[in-house]
Amino acid sequence: MHIHDTAIGALLALLGVAVIWHVGSFPQVVGQSYGPDLFPRLTGIGLVIFGGGLVLRGVRTAEGAPKLLTMPGTVTLRRGTLAALYILASVFAIVLFGETVGIQILVFVILLVGLLAAFRRPVMSLALAVGLTVAFDLIFRMLLRVPVPSGLLTGVL
């Protein structure tokens, strides 16, 4: 499947307009010339600019009316498609099971599976998954003091 740059640019520009419109409802901070809407508004402006650039590039390179979406005759799952599906499944797993199982266990499993798929070296993948999970827990729970749900590890941590 190939999505034309014109369609992607139009969607990005539309998302930028929605972000700019939404941050208009953010409260203003008294005594400051900028508030909590500054960075989201700048992001929205960037989305509009670069989305518009993609639309212009797509219109310029297309001969006639561009085909916004083309489907191949045979469907094959590429590595990038599987990686995107893996990321979505990981996010859904954290949202659905984060409270009951615990973020630390889920992060470890997600990292271990992803590293095994990428490197196919079990010892290195296990060491990296353990180290990154410990670093994640230390950064979020200890340093940033974010109340991360521990789930099954509640009495242990």
C-alpha positions in Angstrom: 0.0 0.0 0.0 1.3 3.4 -0.9 -0.3 6.6 0.5 0.5 9.7 -1.6 2.3 12.6 -0.1 -0.7 14.8 -0.8 -3.0 12.8 1.4 -0.4 12.6 4.2 0.3 16.3 4.0 -3.4 17.2 4.1 -3.9 15.0 7.2 -0.9 16.6 8.9 -2.1 20.1 8.1 -5.6 19.3 9.3 -4.1 17.9 12.5 -2.1 21.1 12.9 -5.2 23.2 12.5 -7.1 21.1 15.1 -4.2 21.5 17.6 -4.1 25.3 17.1 -7.8 25.5 17.5 -7.8 23.3 20.7 -5.0 25.2 22.4 -7.0 28.4 22.2 -9.0 27.0 25.1 -6.0 26.7 27.4 -6.0 29.2 30.3 -3.6 32.1 30.2 -1.0 32.6 33.0 -1.3 35.9 34.7 1.9 38.0 34.5 3.5 36.0 31.6 3.6 36.8 27.9 3.4 33.0 27.1 1.4 30.3 28.7 0.7 26.5 28.5 -0.4 26.9 24.9 3.0 28.0 23.5 4.6 24.7 22.6 1.4 23.0 21.4 0.6 26.0 19.2 4.2 26.0 17.8 3.8 22.3 17.1 0.5 22.9 15.3 2.0 25.7 13.2 4.9 23.4 12.3 2.4 20.7 11.3 0.5 23.1 9.1 3.6 24.4 7.4 5.2 21.0 6.7 1.9 19.4 5.9 1.3 22.1 3.4 4.8 21.6 2.0 4.0 17.9 1.5 0.8 18.8 -0.3 2.6 21.1 -2.6 5.4 18.6 -3.3 2.8 15.9 -4.0 0.8 18.1 -6.4 4.0 19.1 -8.2 5.4 15.6 -8.7 2.1 14.0 -9.8 1.1 14.0 -13.4 -2.6 14.9 -13.4 -4.7 14.0 -10.4 -2.6 12.1 -7.9 -3.8 8.6 -6.8 -4.0 9.2 -3.0 -4.0 5.5 -2.2 -2.7 2.6 -4.2 -3.0 -1.1 -3.2 -0.6 -3.7 -4.6 -1.8 -6.9 -6.2 -0.3 -9.0 -3.5 -0.2 -8.1 0.2 3.0 -8.8 2.1 3.7 -7.8 5.7 6.9 -5.8 5.8 9.2 -5.5 8.8 8.1 -1.8 9.3 4.4 -2.8 9.3 5.1 -5.5 11.9 7.1 -3.0 14.0 4.2 -0.4 13.9 1.7 -3.1 14.9 4.0 -4.2 17.7 4.2 -0.6 19.0 0.4 -0.3 18.9 -0.1 -3.6 20.7 2.5 -2.6 23.3 0.6 0.7 24.0 -2.7 -1.2 24.3 -1.1 -3.7 26.6 0.2 -1.0 28.9 -3.2 0.8 28.9 -5.2 -2.4 29.5 -3.0 -4.3 31.9 -0.8 -1.6 33.4 -2.7 -1.4 36.7 -3.1 -5.2 37.3 0.1 -6.6 36.0 2.4 -3.6 36.6 4.2 -1.3 34.3 7.6 -2.7 35.2 6.7 -6.2 34.2 5.0 -5.0 31.0 8.0 -2.8 30.1 10.4 -5.7 30.6 8.3 -8.1 28.4 7.8 -5.5 25.7 11.5 -4.7 25.6 12.6 -8.3 25.7 10.3 -9.3 22.9 11.3 -6.3 20.8 15.0 -6.8 21.4 14.8 -10.5 20.6 13.0 -9.7 17.4 15.5 -7.1 16.4 18.8 -8.7 17.5 18.1 -12.4 17.9 20.7 -12.6 20.7 19.0 -13.9 23.9 21.7 -13.0 26.4 22.2 -9.5 25.1 18.4 -8.9 24.8 17.8 -10.1 28.3 20.6 -7.9 29.8 19.3 -4.9 27.9 15.7 -5.5 28.9 16.6 -5.8 32.6 18.9 -2.7 32.5 16.4 -0.6 30.6 13.6 -1.6 32.8 15.5 -0.8 36.0 16.5 2.6 34.4 12.9 3.3 33.4 11.7 2.5 37.0 14.4 4.6 38.6 13.9 7.6 36.3 10.1 7.7 36.5 9.4 6.4 40.1 12.4 7.8 42.0 13.8 10.8 40.0 10.5 12.2 38.5 8.3 10.9 41.3 5.7 9.7 38.9 3.3 7.2 40.6 3.8 4.3 38.3 1.5 1.3 39.0 3.5 -1.7 40.2 0.7 -4.2 39.9 2.0 -7.7 41.0 5.2 -6.1 42.3 3.4 -3.8 44.8 4.9 -5.4 47.9 8.3 -5.9 46.3 9.1 -2.4 45.1 
